[in-house]
Amino acid sequence: MNAPVSITRKNSVCPHDCPSACALEVEVLDNQTIGRVYGSKAQTYTAGVICAKVARYAERNHHPDRLLYPLKRTGPKGSGQFTRVSWDEAMAEIAQRLLTIEAEHGSEAIWPYSYAGTMGLVNRDGIKRLTHVKKYSGFYSSICINLAWPGYLAGTGKMMGPDPREMALSDCVVIWGTNAVATQVNVMTHAIRARKERGAKIVAIDIYRTPTLDQADLALIVKPGTDGALAVAVMHVLFRDGLVDREYLINSTDYTNEFEQHLKSKTPEWAASITGLTVAEIEAFAHLVGEKKRTYFRLGYGFSRQRNGSVNMHAASCIASVTGAWQYEGGGAFHNNGAIYHWRKSLIEGLDAVDKSIRQLDQSQIGRVLTGDNDALRGGGPVKALFIQSTNPMSVAPEQTLVKQGFAREDLFTVVHEQFMTDTAKMADFVLPATMFTEHDDLYQGGGHQYLGLGPKLIDPPGECRSNHDVICDIAHRVGAEHEGFGMTSRAIIDWTLQKSKWGTLEELEVKGYIDAQPAFEEAHFRKGFAWPDGKFRFKPDWPNVPFGGGRPSGPIEDIPTYPDHWAVSEKVTREYPFRLATSPARNYLNSTFSETATSKMREGEPTVLIQPDDANQHQIVDQSYVALFNARGTVRLKAKHFDGIKRGVLVAESIWPNSAYADGNGINTLVGADSPAPFGGAAFHDNSVGLRAL
């Protein structure tokens, strides 16, 4: 008779690119195996609740298709033909190729390219240390926050806000621009608690009917890119009907009569014609937030993935200042808590080695960079080598046609450190096997909450998988990069970072598991002033000087409206391209992650585009039939699904599938542009004009 398996639960943190950064309890079955994953009840934002895909993480951790050994390409690029080699053989050749390229073309011909496949500070950001020390081309991060953060900062001056747990203490929770049921389940935990315990109302605003809207008391479906129009119309009603807090406006904002006059023409009728909402819906929303002072605006990333996203984000945040909601527990506006952690990441990132003369290449424009666009190359020479960690640009980057052309270059040397044979890994000259979060030590912070946490190594990695940190240190040694961080273990770096950031020691964090970094109420609610020299919330932003760290102004920044408004710079619909396409998140995938697991694939089915039934009938699109979406950037073929929870003229394609899931191998980001919107660039994933035809 077999002895029973001894199961212990150990603390960790979800490593994926999600504001929830959930605190986890992981079943450890033995030194190589995990079981079920649970949300930690001890960490009060996670509150014991996590998404289903992470709960079944063992399916991914122990997947039979994981990369286990270093591979060297033996066939044409993209053929998938590789042979196993030793780590020493792989790293020796990689280092020699990088040194040769540096000698022949200069250090900027090498571009380390990474993103948020892990949100662990050490394993995500250590690649920056190598970049800075070797003076390789810099990486201008632009895919996620550039069209969101500046809009919030434009008003508050600092990236923080009311404790997200205060949603449970609200009388109204406005979930705007995020499908929290699918992508931030903990938001729903606290919002629904407010409903049950306080009778709070939940408002959800999005461009289509999501499971989050299904749970709302007031569900508002707007046309893409029109959130700013809704916000200013709401403020029009608040002023018109005497629902503003004038004392707060005078004492805590840059309010002038000019701002109030600006809103006079922004009527619900005006906004209805832009947003697709009814006048009654706009009026109801305005009166709800005006009468319930404890209104918590939870502002997500979705509505900001438009070319006018920063303006929209700012406009939405302004409502809380017009009503004075910031003054109350359970009130105010929140987007991200990035500024509360006051990290000293100089050791992790090698900030002491930064050379500001080195060019910064735009993450979103990798297709343009690799195909020789002079502007994208910042006037410099071509990129001859890529070293890629924690991202999958062959699926997730905009302008996929150019991305594919670039990766196919015979003169481009590409190394990919990955967990699975992704579309990007298939294009590599060397593929190196990477650990998962249960197999290395790292340090995490919450964007959507206020906790920092430790994710310790729980099990041994399978095969010959190595962590990002270990691989970066190995390469650094072989290419002559000298820095203190390259000689330290990840645990030593975590301990140094904690101590220098005034968060104690690694030993102390191992005992606690998590640290609640939430600032005091007065600070988090800006009761002592917003983070501008005059202490006032800004309705009239100084856009070029918004404190978006490391950001460089781009696009028509001089054309941004002076005050909150509808800024009509979305990609234009035309007779040829009459539909607005958004590429929204799926419930069972996270970007391109989890698309390899059987359960997630089964639940998502296949690539699908949602279309309003009247639009479908007009274009003779039968439900569950196949269609082509197209614009000047390319063509994508996928299944159409009739869906009445969407405005006419709008299409939504959920999830990022592997290219092989599409009939012609073209993923949805084939249709997405990579221009650089004001004020600081970014990728407008939900702002695409496309045509549609039946197949």
C-alpha positions in Angstrom: 0.0 0.0 0.0 1.4 3.4 -1.0 2.1 5.9 1.7 0.0 9.1 1.5 1.5 12.1 -0.1 2.5 14.8 2.3 1.1 18.1 1.1 2.3 21.4 2.5 1.1 24.9 1.5 3.7 27.6 1.0 3.3 31.3 0.3 4.1 32.8 -3.0 2.9 35.6 -5.4 1.4 35.3 -8.8 4.2 36.5 -11.3 2.0 37.4 -14.2 1.3 40.8 -15.8 -1.9 41.6 -13.8 -2.5 44.5 -11.3 -3.8 42.0 -8.8 -0.4 40.3 -8.1 -2.3 37.8 -6.0 -0.9 36.4 -2.8 -0.8 32.6 -3.2 -0.7 29.5 -1.2 0.8 26.7 -3.3 0.5 23.0 -2.6 4.0 21.5 -2.7 3.8 17.8 -3.2 7.5 17.1 -3.3 10.8 18.7 -4.5 9.7 18.6 -8.1 5.9 18.9 -8.0 3.2 21.4 -7.1 -0.5 20.8 -6.7 -3.5 23.1 -6.4 -2.9 26.9 -6.0 -5.1 28.9 -3.6 -5.5 32.6 -2.8 -4.1 33.7 0.5 -6.6 34.8 3.1 -3.9 36.4 5.2 -3.2 39.0 2.5 -6.4 41.1 2.7 -6.6 42.4 -0.8 -6.4 38.9 -2.4 -8.7 37.7 0.4 -8.5 34.1 -0.6 -9.7 34.6 -4.2 -7.7 34.0 -7.3 -8.5 33.4 -11.0 -9.2 29.9 -12.3 -6.2 29.8 -14.6 -3.7 30.4 -11.8 -5.6 28.0 -9.4 -4.7 25.3 -11.9 -1.1 26.4 -12.4 0.2 22.9 -12.0 -1.2 22.3 -15.5 1.2 24.9 -16.8 4.1 24.2 -14.4 4.3 20.5 -15.3 3.2 20.8 -19.0 4.8 18.1 -21.2 5.7 20.7 -23.8 7.9 22.8 -21.5 11.3 23.6 -22.8 13.9 21.6 -20.8 17.2 22.0 -22.5 19.2 24.5 -24.6 18.5 24.3 -28.3 20.4 25.4 -31.4 18.6 26.1 -34.7 19.5 23.6 -37.4 16.9 24.4 -40.1 15.5 27.6 -41.6 14.2 30.3 -39.3 10.7 29.5 -38.1 11.0 25.8 -39.1 11.1 24.6 -35.6 14.2 22.5 -36.4 16.6 22.5 -33.4 19.1 20.3 -31.8 19.9 19.9 -28.1 23.2 21.4 -27.0 24.8 21.9 -23.6 24.5 25.1 -21.6 28.2 25.8 -22.0 28.1 25.3 -25.7 25.1 27.5 -26.1 26.4 30.3 -23.9 29.9 30.2 -25.4 28.6 30.7 -28.9 26.0 33.3 -27.9 28.7 35.3 -26.1 31.1 35.1 -29.1 28.4 36.2 -31.5 27.5 39.2 -29.3 31.1 40.2 -29.0 31.7 39.9 -32.7 28.6 42.0 -33.5 29.7 44.6 -31.0 33.1 44.8 -32.5 31.8 45.1 -36.1 28.8 47.2 -35.6 29.0 48.8 -32.2 27.3 48.0 -28.9 24.0 49.6 -30.0 23.6 46.9 -32.7 22.5 44.6 -29.8 19.0 45.1 -28.4 18.0 43.2 -25.2 14.2 42.9 -25.4 12.1 41.9 -22.5 8.8 42.6 -20.8 6.4 41.3 -18.2 6.3 37.5 -18.6 7.3 37.7 -14.9 6.6 40.7 -12.7 9.3 39.6 -10.3 11.6 42.6 -9.9 14.9 40.6 -10.1 14.1 38.3 -12.9 12.1 40.9 -14.9 14.5 43.8 -14.7 18.0 42.3 -14.4 18.3 42.5 -18.2 18.4 46.3 -17.8 21.6 45.9 -15.8 23.2 44.1 -18.7 21.9 46.6 -21.2 23.2 49.6 -19.2 26.7 48.1 -18.4 27.3 47.0 -22.0 25.7 50.1 -23.6 23.5 48.0 -25.7 20.4 49.8 -27.3 18.0 50.7 -24.6 14.4 49.5 -24.4 11.7 52.1 -24.3 8.8 50.3 -22.7 5.5 51.4 -24.4 3.1 48.5 -24.7 1.1 48.9 -21.5 1.2 51.9 -19.3 2.0 54.8 -21.6 -1.5 55.6 -22.5 -2.8 55.2 -19.0 -0.4 56.5 -16.4 0.2 59.9 -17.9 -3.6 60.6 -17.8 -3.8 59.8 -14.1 -0.6 61.6 -13.3 -1.9 64.7 -15.2 -4.4 65.3 -12.4 -2.8 63.9 -9.2 0.9 64.2 -10.0 1.6 60.9 -8.3 0.9 57.3 -9.1 -1.1 56.2 -6.1 -4.6 56.5 -4.7 -7.1 55.4 -2.0 -6.6 52.0 -0.6 -8.2 49.5 -3.0 -9.7 47.6 -0.1 -11.8 50.8 0.5 -14.0 49.7 -2.4 -15.7 47.5 0.3 -16.5 50.8 2.2 -18.0 52.6 -0.8 -21.6 53.6 -1.6 -20.8 53.4 -5.3 -18.0 51.5 -7.1 -17.4 52.6 -10.7 -15.4 49.9 -12.6 -14.3 51.7 -15.7 -12.3 50.2 -18.5 -11.5 46.8 -17.1 -13.3 43.5 -17.3 -12.5 42.7 -13.6 -14.3 39.4 -13.6 -11.8 38.1 -16.1 -8.7 40.1 -15.5 -8.8 41.5 -11.9 -11.1 39.2 -9.9 -10.2 40.9 -6.6 -11.8 44.1 -7.7 -15.1 42.2 -7.8 -14.4 40.7 -4.3 -14.4 44.1 -2.7 -17.1 45.8 -4.8 -19.5 43.0 -4.2 -18.8 43.1 -0.5 -19.8 46.8 -0.6 -23.0 45.9 -2.3 -23.8 43.2 0.3 -22.8 45.1 3.4 -23.7 48.7 2.4 -26.2 48.4 -0.4 -23.6 50.0 -2.7 -24.3 50.4 -6.4 -21.8 49.0 -8.9 -21.4 50.8 -12.2 -19.4 49.1 -15.0 -18.3 50.9 -18.2 -16.8 49.2 -21.2 -17.0 48.9 -24.9 -19.0 45.6 -24.9 -21.1 43.6 -22.5 -18.6 41.6 -20.4 -19.2 39.4 -17.3 -18.3 42.5 -15.3 -21.2 44.5 -16.8 -23.5 41.5 -16.2 -22.9 42.0 -12.5 -23.4 45.8 -12.5 -26.4 47.7 -11.3 -25.7 50.2 -14.1 -23.9 48.9 -17.2 -22.8 51.4 -19.7 -21.5 50.3 -23.1 -19.7 53.1 -24.9 -18.1 53.3 -28.4 -14.3 52.8 -28.2 -12.4 56.0 -27.5 -15.3 58.0 -26.2 -14.8 57.8 -22.5 -13.7 61.4 -22.3 -17.0 62.6 -23.8 -18.9 60.6 -21.2 -16.7 62.0 -18.3 -17.1 65.7 -19.3 -20.9 65.2 -19.8 -21.1 63.8 -16.3 -19.2 66.8 -15.0 -21.6 69.1 -17.0 -24.6 67.5 -15.2 -22.8 67.8 -11.8 -22.3 71.5 -12.2 -25.7 72.1 -13.8 -27.6 70.3 -11.0 -25.6 71.6 -8.1 -23.9 68.3 -7.3 -20.4 69.7 -7.1 -18.4 70.3 -3.9 -17.4 73.9 -4.4 -15.4 74.2 -1.2 -13.3 71.2 -2.3 -12.9 72.7 -5.8 -11.7 76.0 -4.5 -9.3 74.5 -1.8 -8.0 71.4 -3.5 -8.1 71.9 -7.3 -7.0 74.4 -9.9 -10.7 75.1 -10.6 -11.5 78.4 -12.4 -14.7 79.7 -13.9 -13.1 79.0 -17.3 -13.2 75.3 -16.6 -16.9 75.5 -15.6 -17.6 77.5 -18.8 -15.8 74.9 -20.8 -18.2 72.3 -19.6 -21.4 74.3 -20.5 -21.5 72.9 -24.0 -20.7 69.3 -23.0 -24.3 68.3 -22.6 -25.6 64.8 -22.3 -27.1 65.2 -25.7 -23.7 66.1 -27.1 -22.1 63.1 -25.4 -24.8 60.7 -26.4 -24.1 61.4 -30.1 -20.5 60.5 -29.5 -20.6 57.6 -27.0 -23.7 55.8 -28.3 -25.2 56.0 -24.8 -28.7 57.5 -24.2 -29.2 60.8 -22.5 -31.0 59.0 -19.7 -28.0 56.7 -19.1 -25.6 59.6 -18.8 -28.0 61.5 -16.5 -28.4 58.5 -14.3 -24.7 57.9 -14.0 -24.0 61.5 -13.2 -26.7 61.7 -10.5 -25.5 58.4 -9.0 -21.9 59.6 -8.5 -23.0 63.1 -7.6 -25.4 62.0 -4.8 -23.2 59.2 -3.5 -20.1 61.0 -2.3 -18.4 57.8 -1.3 -17.8 56.8 -4.9 -14.7 54.8 -5.8 -13.6 55.1 -9.4 -11.5 52.0 -10.2 -9.9 53.0 -13.5 -8.5 50.2 -15.6 -6.2 50.0 -18.7 -8.9 49.1 -21.2 -10.3 52.5 -22.1 -6.8 54.0 -22.2 -5.6 51.7 -25.0 -6.8 54.3 -27.5 -4.8 57.1 -29.2 -6.7 59.5 -26.9 -6.3 57.3 -23.9 -4.4 59.7 -21.7 -7.0 62.4 -22.2 -9.7 59.9 -21.4 -8.0 58.7 -18.2 -7.5 62.2 -17.0 -11.1 63.1 -17.7 -12.5 60.1 -15.8 -10.3 60.9 -12.8 -11.5 64.5 -12.8 -15.0 63.5 -11.7 -13.8 62.5 -8.3 -12.4 66.0 -7.8 -15.6 67.7 -9.0 -17.7 65.8 -6.4 -15.0 65.9 -3.7 -15.1 62.1 -3.5 -11.4 62.1 -2.5 -12.3 63.3 0.9 -14.1 60.2 2.0 -13.1 56.7 3.0 -14.4 54.6 0.1 -14.1 57.5 -2.3 -11.7 58.9 -4.9 -10.1 57.6 -8.0 -7.5 54.8 -8.3 -5.5 53.4 -11.2 -2.2 52.0 -9.8 -0.1 52.1 -6.7 3.3 52.1 -8.3 4.7 55.1 -6.4 4.1 53.8 -2.8 6.9 51.3 -2.8 9.8 53.7 -3.1 12.1 51.0 -4.4 15.9 51.5 -4.7 16.4 49.4 -7.8 19.8 50.6 -8.7 21.4 47.2 -8.0 18.7 45.3 -9.9 18.7 47.6 -13.0 22.3 48.8 -12.9 21.2 52.4 -12.8 24.7 53.6 -11.8 25.8 52.5 -15.4 23.1 54.4 -17.4 24.5 56.3 -20.4 21.8 58.8 -21.6 23.5 59.1 -24.9 22.6 55.5 -25.8 19.5 55.3 -28.1 16.2 54.0 -26.7 14.3 51.8 -29.1 10.5 51.6 -28.8 9.2 48.2 -27.7 6.0 48.7 -29.7 7.9 49.5 -32.9 10.0 46.3 -33.0 8.7 45.5 -36.5 9.8 48.9 -37.8 13.1 48.6 -35.9 13.9 45.2 -37.4 13.0 46.3 -41.0 15.2 49.3 -40.9 12.9 52.2 -40.4 15.2 55.2 -39.8 12.9 57.0 -37.3 12.3 53.8 -35.3 16.1 53.3 -35.2 16.5 56.8 -33.9 18.8 57.6 -36.8 21.3 54.9 -35.8 22.4 51.6 -37.4 20.5 48.4 -37.7 19.9 46.0 -34.9 21.9 42.9 -35.5 21.2 40.9 -32.4 18.2 40.4 -30.1 18.3 38.8 -26.7 14.7 38.2 -25.5 13.3 37.3 -22.1 9.8 37.2 -20.7 7.9 38.3 -23.8 6.6 37.0 -27.1 6.7 39.8 -29.7 6.0 37.5 -32.6 2.5 37.3 -31.1 2.0 40.3 -28.9 3.7 43.2 -30.7 1.8 45.5 -33.1 2.3 45.5 -36.9 2.9 41.7 -37.1 3.6 41.8 -40.8 6.7 43.9 -40.2 7.6 41.9 -37.0 7.6 38.7 -39.0 9.7 40.2 -41.8 12.2 41.5 -39.3 12.6 38.2 -37.4 13.1 36.4 -40.7 16.3 38.4 -41.5 19.2 36.1 -42.1 21.6 38.6 -40.6 19.7 38.9 -37.3 21.1 36.8 -34.5 18.3 36.0 -32.0 18.4 34.4 -28.6 15.2 33.6 -26.8 15.0 32.5 -23.1 11.5 30.9 -22.7 9.3 28.3 -21.0 7.6 27.1 -24.2 8.3 27.0 -27.9 6.4 30.2 -28.6 6.1 31.9 -32.0 9.1 34.0 -31.0 11.2 31.1 -29.9 10.6 29.4 -33.2 12.5 32.3 -34.9 15.5 32.0 -32.6 19.0 30.8 -33.3 19.3 29.6 -29.7 16.4 28.8 -27.4 17.2 28.6 -23.7 14.8 26.9 -21.1 13.5 29.2 -18.4 12.2 28.5 -14.9 8.7 29.3 -13.7 7.9 31.4 -10.6 7.8 28.3 -8.3 11.4 27.5 -9.3 13.3 30.6 -8.4 13.3 33.4 -5.7 11.9 36.8 -6.5 10.3 40.0 -5.1 6.9 41.4 -6.2 4.7 44.4 -5.8 1.0 44.9 -6.4 -0.1 47.5 -9.0 -3.7 47.1 -8.1 -3.2 46.9 -4.4 -0.7 47.9 -1.7 1.3 44.8 -0.8 4.8 43.7 -1.6 5.6 40.0 -1.3 8.2 37.3 -1.6 7.9 34.5 -4.1 10.4 32.0 -2.8 11.7 29.0 -4.7 9.4 26.1 -3.9 10.5 23.3 -6.1 13.5 22.3 -8.3 13.2 23.2 -12.0 12.7 20.4 -14.5 15.5 19.5 -16.9 18.1 22.2 -17.2 15.8 25.2 -16.8 17.6 28.4 -15.5 16.2 31.6 -14.2 16.4 34.9 -16.0 18.8 36.2 -13.3 21.2 33.3 -13.7 21.3 33.5 -17.4 21.9 37.3 -17.4 24.8 36.8 -15.0 26.3 34.1 -17.1 26.1 36.2 -20.3 27.5 39.2 -18.4 30.5 37.2 -17.3 31.2 35.9 -20.8 30.9 39.3 -22.6 33.0 41.2 -20.0 30.2 43.1 -18.3 31.3 44.1 -14.8 28.8 45.1 -12.1 28.2 44.1 -8.5 24.8 42.6 -9.3 26.3 40.0 -11.7 28.1 38.4 -8.8 25.2 38.2 -6.4 22.5 35.6 -6.0 18.9 36.7 -6.5 18.3 36.3 -2.7 21.2 38.6 -2.0 19.8 41.2 -4.4 16.4 40.9 -2.8 17.9 41.4 0.6 19.9 44.5 -0.5 16.9 46.0 -2.3 14.6 45.5 0.7 17.1 47.1 3.1 18.0 50.0 0.9 14.3 50.7 0.2 13.5 50.7 4.0 11.4 47.5 3.9 13.5 45.5 6.3 15.4 42.3 5.5 14.8 39.2 3.4 14.8 37.2 6.6 12.0 39.4 8.0 10.0 39.2 4.8 10.3 35.4 4.8 8.6 35.3 8.1 5.9 37.8 7.2 5.3 36.7 3.6 3.8 40.1 2.7 4.2 43.7 3.7 1.3 46.1 3.6 2.7 49.3 2.2 -0.5 51.3 2.1 0.1 55.0 3.0 -2.0 56.6 5.6 -5.5 57.8 4.7 -4.4 61.5 4.6 -1.7 60.8 2.1 -3.5 58.3 -0.1 -6.5 60.6 -0.4 -4.3 63.6 -1.1 -5.9 65.4 1.9 -2.7 67.3 2.4 -2.4 68.2 -1.2 -1.9 66.6 -4.6 1.7 66.0 -5.8 2.1 69.4 -7.6 3.9 72.4 -6.3 0.7 74.2 -5.4 -0.9 71.0 -4.0 -3.9 71.3 -6.3 -5.5 68.6 -8.5 -5.2 69.8 -12.1 -8.1 70.0 -14.4 -5.7 71.9 -16.8 -2.7 69.6 -17.1 0.8 70.6 -18.2 1.1 67.6 -20.5 4.8 67.9 -21.5 5.8 68.0 -17.9 3.6 65.2 -16.5 6.0 63.2 -14.3 5.9 60.0 -16.4 9.3 58.6 -15.4 11.7 58.2 -18.4 9.0 59.2 -20.8 9.8 61.2 -23.9 7.1 63.4 -25.4 5.7 62.1 -28.7 2.8 62.6 -31.1 0.8 65.8 -31.4 1.2 66.8 -27.8 0.5 70.4 -28.6 -2.9 69.4 -29.9 -4.1 67.8 -26.6 -7.2 69.7 -25.3 -6.6 72.3 -22.6 -9.3 70.9 -20.4 -10.9 67.4 -20.2 -12.7 66.7 -23.4 -13.4 64.3 -26.2 -10.2 64.3 -28.3 -11.1 63.0 -31.7 -7.8 61.4 -32.8 -8.8 57.8 -33.0 -8.0 55.9 -36.2 -10.6 57.0 -38.7 -13.2 54.7 -40.1 -13.6 54.9 -43.8 -15.8 53.3 -46.5 -13.1 50.6 -46.9 -12.5 50.1 -43.2 -15.9 50.9 -41.5 -15.4 49.0 -38.3 -13.6 49.8 -35.0 -11.7 46.8 -33.7 -10.6 46.2 -30.1 -8.3 43.3 -29.2 -9.5 42.8 -25.6 -8.3 40.3 -23.0 -9.7 36.8 -22.7 -10.7 35.2 -19.4 -8.6 32.1 -19.8 -5.4 33.6 -21.3 -3.2 36.4 -20.1 -1.7 38.1 -23.2 -0.1 35.0 -24.9 0.4 33.1 -21.6 -1.8 30.1 -20.8 -2.5 29.6 -24.5 -0.5 26.4 -24.3 -2.6 24.8 -21.5 -5.4 22.4 -22.6 -8.0 23.7 -20.2 -7.6 27.3 -21.3 -7.7 26.3 -24.9 -10.8 24.2 -24.4 -12.6 27.1 -22.6 -11.6 29.7 -25.2 -12.4 27.5 -28.2 -10.7 29.3 -31.2 -10.0 32.8 -32.4 -13.3 34.6 -32.7 -14.6 38.1 -33.4 -17.8 39.5 -31.8 -20.1 41.3 -34.2 -23.4 43.1 -33.6 -26.2 41.1 -35.3 -27.5 44.0 -37.4 -24.0 44.6 -38.7 -23.6 40.9 -39.4 -26.9 40.8 -41.4 -25.9 43.9 -43.4 -22.6 42.3 -44.3 -24.1 38.8 -44.8 -22.1 37.3 -42.0 -23.6 34.1 -40.7 -23.2 33.3 -37.0 -20.2 30.9 -36.4 -19.0 31.4 -40.0 -15.5 32.5 -40.9 -14.6 36.0 -41.9 -11.6 38.1 -42.9 -10.7 41.3 -41.0 -8.4 43.5 -43.0 -6.7 46.9 -43.2 -3.6 48.3 -44.7 -1.5 46.4 -42.2 -2.7 42.9 -43.2 -5.5 40.4 -43.1 -6.7 38.1 -40.3 -9.1 35.2 -40.7 -11.2 33.9 -37.8 -14.7 32.9 -36.7 -17.5 35.5 -36.3 -19.9 35.3 -33.4 -23.1 37.3 -33.3 -23.3 39.3 -30.1 -25.9 41.8 -29.1 -23.9 43.4 -26.3 -21.9 45.7 -28.5 -22.5 48.9 -30.4 -22.9 48.8 -34.2 -19.7 49.5 -36.0 -17.6 47.9 -33.3 -15.8 44.5 -33.3 -14.1 42.8 -30.4 -11.6 40.0 -30.8 -10.7 38.5 -27.4 -7.3 37.1 -26.5 -3.9 36.7 -28.2 -3.8 33.3 -29.8 -0.6 31.7 -31.2 -0.2 32.5 -34.9 -0.7 28.8 -35.7 -4.3 29.1 -34.4 -5.3 31.2 -37.4 -6.0 29.8 -40.8 -3.2 31.8 -42.5 -0.9 32.2 -39.5 -1.7 35.9 -39.0 -2.5 36.8 -35.4 -4.9 39.5 -34.4 -2.0 42.0 -33.8 -1.4 42.0 -37.5 -4.1 44.7 -37.6 -2.8 46.9 -34.8 -0.7 50.0 -35.5 2.6 51.1 -33.9 2.5 54.8 -34.3 3.4 56.7 -31.1 0.4 58.7 -29.7 0.7 61.7 -27.5 1.9 62.4 -24.9 4.4 59.6 -24.3 3.8 57.0 -26.9 2.2 53.6 -26.4 0.3 50.9 -28.3 -3.3 51.6 -29.2 -4.4 48.0 -29.2 -8.2 48.9 -29.1 -8.0 51.6 -31.7 -8.0 50.0 -35.2 -10.1 50.6 -38.2 -10.8 47.4 -40.3 -12.9 46.1 -43.1 -14.9 42.8 -42.9 -15.9 40.2 -45.4 -17.4 36.8 -45.4 -15.3 33.8 -46.4 
